[in-house]
Amino acid sequence: MLSQCQPVPPTNPTIPHNTDPFIDYSRSLHNYTLRLWTESRRLAEEKARVKTDKKEADEQREHRASHLHKP
């Protein structure tokens, strides 16, 4: 279910790469969970947008239908 974490190089090239495996693992885990969270937020926002768009389309359809049936 979870993919393998790949070590991520330091984001600032002026800071020397720390060779401590625990720090490397912590950075990798942080970056991995940040990517998961970001993707989760993106999907949630997309789902909310689709829901809102559908609701607006349904309301417009009902509004048009109510004007067509007026005498």
N, C-alpha and C positions, 0 to 999 in steps of 0.2 A: 504494500500500500504506500509506504513512504519511500521516496527515492533516496539514493545515496547522496550524502552531503559532500561537496567538493570543497577543498580548502580555497579560501578567497584571499587573494593578495591584499596587502594593506591599501586603503584608499588613498593615502597620502604617500607618494613615493619618497618624500624627504625623511619619513620616519623609517628607520631600519626595520626589516622584517624580524619579528620576535620568533625565535626558534623553539620556544616553550610549547610543547604539544597541547597542553591544557588551554593556553591562550589561543592557539590556532583553532582548536576544537570549539572553544567558546565563541570566537568570531564567526566560524562557519555555522554553528548552530543559530546564532543571532541572525545572520544574513538569511539563512534558510527559513526560519520562522517569520522573519519580516516579509520575505517573498510570499509565503503562504498567507499571511494576514492581508497583505496588499491584494493578492488575487481574490481572497474571500470578500474583501470590501468591494472590489470591482464587480464581482458577480452579484453581490447584494444590491449595489446601486443600479446595475443593469436590470435586475429583476424588478426593482421598485419603479424604474423608468418605464418598463414594458407594462407594468400594472397600471400606472398613471395614464399612459397613452391609450390603453384599452378602455379604461374608464371614461376618458374624454371622448373617445370615438363612440362609445355606447351612448353617452349623454347627447352627443350631436345627432346620432341616428334617431334617438327617441324624440328629440326636439323637432327634427324634420318630419317624423311620422305624425306627431301631434298636430302640426300645421296642415298636413295633407288631409286629415280627417275632420277638420273644422268646416262647418256648413257655410 
